[in-house]
Structures are given as structure tokens and as C-alpha cells.
């Protein structure tokens, strides 16, 4: 699924396990409980996506783009507070 453009989508509880999403974008997409595991996320644009939780240790994501508020979704597993 490289170069796929998801726009204004409700992608709740979607499984992207093992998918290749290289150069894709999630424009204004709700990714609540979406599963990313062994998902290739190189150069994916998540800057306007929200409610995602992605573990960088299990998903290659070189040059992926995130907004500052989206950083929380990358650190969720560490159970830390970001203020």
C-alpha cells in the first residue's frame, strides 16, 4: 500500500500489521486503536493524524513526519507524562 493517501478517514481498530505504507499520508485521520506492528512507515506523513499509538521499536519509520502533539502516540508504552 505504498503512496496511499488516507484523507478524513475514521480508521478505528484497523490492522496495518505487516503492511508497507512507505510514502503514504494520513490527512486528518482518526487512528484510534489502529494496530501498527511490523509495518513499514518510512516517509509516512502523520502530521494531521490523531489518536494513534505506534511503537517505533517494531515499525521502521525513517523520515516519517509527526506533529509535536502526536509525539505522545509514539511514547505511550513508556507510561510517562508529557506536559
HELIX and SHEET records of a PDB file:
HELIX    1   1 UNK A   68  UNK A   71  5                                   4    
HELIX    2   2 UNK A   72  UNK A   75  1                                   4    
HELIX    3   3 UNK A   76  UNK A   78  5                                   3    
SHEET    1   A 2 UNK A   5  UNK A   7  0                                        
SHEET    2   A 2 UNK A  25  UNK A  27  1                                        
END                                                                             
